[in-house]
Structures are given as structure tokens and as C-alpha cells.
Amino acid sequence: MLNLILANVNNCYQIVLTGTIDDSGQVKHIADELPENDRIFCVFNLNLKEMAALISKAVLFIGNSTGPIHIAAAVDTYVVGLYSPVRVESPVRWGPLTDKKKIFVPQADNFTRDVMNDIDPKDVYNFINNYIEKN
């Protein structure tokens, strides 16, 4: 999905990837896999106030079921959530408490495979692009 965002020359989205110091290797690996650009920023080890301030300045927040998605909802930033179809992990239970959201959930199946890859990045990108163009 990040490749699609970066490939859009009509919209110069800036992307901020965050995490803890322990996440830095994984986050930097993601950034390194993307085409060289000046639109990706990696930010690590923010405290709660710093994270809330950063997210409050964003046009939208993309994330999974973690604390920052709830911070985004709390600071009134539009949320795009990626959630599991497993009942105890679903957005029904753990979704952000806001009306300003779009939640993507893949179809559940009867197998033990990871279905999160069934969320089509193009669907997420198209939603994001349409949302930003309208707002």
C-alpha cells in the first residue's frame, strides 16, 4: 500500500512510521523496502503526549488494533483500521470509538492461515486517496 501512495505523483502524501526503539529495526526495514524518497519519516519512542500531538496533525491515521489507533480516535483524526475477523480480535470489540473511521476486515475462513493478507492494499489505497481528495 505504501508503494501505491508513493507512486501517486498528484498527491504528495507524507508518511510517518512510528514504533518503539525495539520496533526500530522492523520499521526501518519497511522504509528501506520502499523506493528512495523524501516523504517517509520514521519516528521512534514517543511518549503518550508526543504521539497524540503527532497524530493530531495527521489528515488520517492507518493502523491495526493497537493503542495508537485509539489515540487517533481520541484526538479526532480520521482512522483507517485493519482488523482481524477473529471474534475476540474484531473491531466490534476493539474498534476505535469514533464515527470518523473506515475499518477493513478480511473474510474469515475455516483454515488456520493468516487472512490479514486478504485485505487488498489497492482497496485501502483507493479509500485513502478518495478520502483525501474529498477533504
C-alpha positions as CSV (number, residue, x, y, z in Angstrom):
1,M,0.0,0.0,0.0
2,L,2.8,2.4,0.8
3,N,4.2,1.8,-2.7
4,L,0.9,2.9,-4.2
5,I,0.8,6.0,-2.0
6,L,4.3,7.0,-3.0
7,A,3.6,6.3,-6.7
8,N,0.8,8.8,-6.8
9,V,2.5,11.9,-8.2
10,N,-0.7,14.0,-8.0
11,N,-0.8,13.8,-4.2
12,C,2.4,14.3,-2.2
13,Y,1.4,12.4,0.9
14,Q,4.0,12.3,3.7
15,I,4.1,9.1,5.6
16,V,5.2,8.8,9.2
17,L,6.1,5.3,10.5
18,T,6.3,5.0,14.3
19,G,7.3,2.5,16.9
20,T,9.3,1.9,20.0
21,I,13.1,1.6,20.0
22,D,12.5,-2.2,20.0
23,D,10.5,-1.8,16.7
24,S,13.1,0.3,15.0
25,G,14.7,-2.5,13.1
26,Q,11.4,-3.7,11.7
27,V,10.2,-0.1,10.9
28,K,13.5,0.8,9.2
29,H,13.3,-2.5,7.2
30,I,9.8,-1.4,5.9
31,A,11.1,2.0,5.0
32,D,14.2,0.5,3.3
33,E,12.0,-1.7,1.1
34,L,10.3,1.4,-0.4
35,P,11.6,3.5,-3.3
36,E,14.0,6.2,-2.2
37,N,12.1,9.3,-1.4
38,D,11.8,12.3,0.9
39,R,8.2,11.5,2.0
40,I,8.8,8.8,4.6
41,F,9.7,9.7,8.1
42,C,10.5,7.2,10.9
43,V,9.8,8.4,14.5
44,F,10.6,6.2,17.5
45,N,9.9,6.2,21.2
46,L,7.4,8.9,21.5
47,N,5.7,9.3,24.9
48,L,1.9,9.5,25.0
49,K,1.6,13.3,24.7
50,E,4.1,13.3,21.8
51,M,2.2,10.5,20.0
52,A,-1.1,12.3,20.5
53,A,0.4,15.6,19.2
54,L,1.8,13.9,16.1
55,I,-1.4,12.0,15.3
56,S,-3.5,15.1,15.8
57,K,-1.6,16.8,13.0
58,A,-2.3,14.0,10.5
59,V,-5.0,14.0,7.9
60,L,-5.6,10.4,8.7
61,F,-4.2,7.5,10.6
62,I,-3.7,4.0,9.3
63,G,-3.2,1.2,11.8
64,N,-4.2,-2.1,13.3
65,S,-5.7,-2.8,16.7
66,T,-3.1,-1.1,18.9
67,G,-3.1,1.8,21.3
68,P,-2.2,4.5,18.6
69,I,-5.4,3.8,16.7
70,H,-7.4,4.8,19.8
71,I,-5.2,7.8,20.3
72,A,-6.1,8.9,16.7
73,A,-9.8,8.5,17.5
74,A,-9.4,10.4,20.8
75,V,-7.7,13.4,19.0
76,D,-10.4,13.4,16.2
77,T,-8.1,12.2,13.4
78,Y,-9.8,10.1,10.8
79,V,-8.9,6.4,11.3
80,V,-8.4,3.7,8.8
81,G,-8.2,0.4,10.7
82,L,-7.1,-3.0,9.7
83,Y,-8.7,-5.7,11.9
84,S,-8.8,-9.4,12.2
85,P,-12.1,-11.3,11.6
86,V,-11.4,-13.4,14.7
87,R,-14.3,-12.5,17.1
88,V,-12.0,-11.7,20.1
89,E,-9.8,-9.5,17.9
90,S,-12.6,-7.9,15.9
91,P,-13.4,-4.2,15.6
92,V,-16.8,-4.9,17.3
93,R,-14.8,-5.5,20.5
94,W,-11.6,-3.5,19.9
95,G,-12.5,-0.9,17.3
96,P,-11.9,2.8,17.8
97,L,-14.7,4.8,19.4
98,T,-15.3,7.4,16.7
99,D,-17.6,7.9,13.7
100,K,-14.6,9.1,11.7
101,K,-13.4,5.7,10.6
102,K,-13.2,3.1,7.9
103,I,-12.5,-0.4,9.0
104,F,-11.2,-3.1,6.8
105,V,-11.7,-6.7,7.9
106,P,-10.9,-9.7,5.7
107,Q,-13.4,-12.6,5.4
108,A,-12.9,-15.4,8.0
109,D,-12.2,-18.9,6.8
110,N,-12.2,-22.3,8.3
111,F,-8.5,-22.7,8.0
112,T,-5.7,-21.7,10.3
113,R,-4.0,-19.5,7.8
114,D,-3.4,-15.7,8.4
115,V,-6.2,-14.0,6.5
116,M,-4.9,-10.5,7.0
117,N,-3.1,-10.6,3.7
118,D,-6.6,-10.9,2.1
119,I,-7.1,-7.2,2.8
120,D,-6.4,-5.8,-0.7
121,P,-3.9,-2.9,-0.4
122,K,-5.5,-1.3,-3.5
123,D,-8.8,-1.1,-1.7
124,V,-7.2,0.6,1.2
125,Y,-5.3,2.9,-1.1
126,N,-8.4,3.8,-3.1
127,F,-10.3,4.6,0.0
128,I,-7.4,6.8,1.4
129,N,-7.0,8.6,-1.9
130,N,-10.7,9.3,-2.3
131,Y,-11.0,10.5,1.3
132,I,-8.1,12.9,1.0
133,E,-9.3,14.2,-2.3
134,K,-12.7,15.0,-0.8
135,N,-11.3,16.6,2.3
